[in-house]
Amino acid sequence: GILPAPESSHAIKAAIDEAIKCKKAGEKKTIIFGLSGTGYFDLTAYMSYNNGTMTDYIPSDEDLEKGFSSLPKVE
């Protein structure tokens, strides 16, 4: 199966809604939507959010500098 990213889930819902409208109206239509991501890496975050255990972490200037220093130099 496919586990769509949350953004894609909205597109899937809109496509299904449009297909239902077409079916009711007897209209044939090609419906295209974007499906991106797997959502796999977000599952832990979703679980934390739903369980009420998610914390808000604001990186310090030191944390940011450490991350920035690991970026390749582009000139």
N, C-alpha and C positions, 0 to 999 in steps of 0.2 A: 504494500500500500504506500501511499504518499502522505506524509505529514506536512501540510502546507504551513508556511510562515503566517503569522497573524494577519499581516497586510494582505496576503493572498486570500485568506479566508473571507475577507470582505468582498473581494472580487468574485469569488466562487458563489457567495450568497447572492450578489447582484445578478450574476449570470443565470442562476437557478430561477430567481424571481422573474427575469426577462423571459426565460424559456416557458415558465408557467403562463405568463401573459400571452405569449405567442400561441400556446396550446389552446387557451380559452378563446382566443380570437380566430383560431384556425389559420394563423399566419405562419409561413415558413420563413425562417430567418437564420442566418449564420451568426453565431454569437462567439466573440473572441474575448478572452480575458487573460490577464497575466498571472502565471503561477511561478512564484519564486521561493527559494529557500526550502529548507526541510523543517524548520522549527526545532530541530533536534537539540541544538545548543541552547535554546531558550527554555527547555522544559524545567530545569532546576529553578530558574527565576520564576516561572509560572507557579511552580509548586510552593516556593517561598512566599510569593505574593498571596496565593490562595490560603495558605496556612497562617498568614499574619506574622511570619517570621522574617520578612524582608527588611533589611536595614538600609538606611540612606547613608552612603559613604561619600564624603566630600574630600577629594585628594588635597594634600597640603602642597605648598609651593615646592617643598623638597621632593615629594612624590612626582610632581609634574616635571621638575628638572631632571630627575632620574630617568623618566620615560623619554623626555625630549633628547637626552644625551645618547640614547640608544638608536635614534633615527639616523639613517645614512646622511652624509653631508651632500647636499645638492648645490651645485654652483652654475 
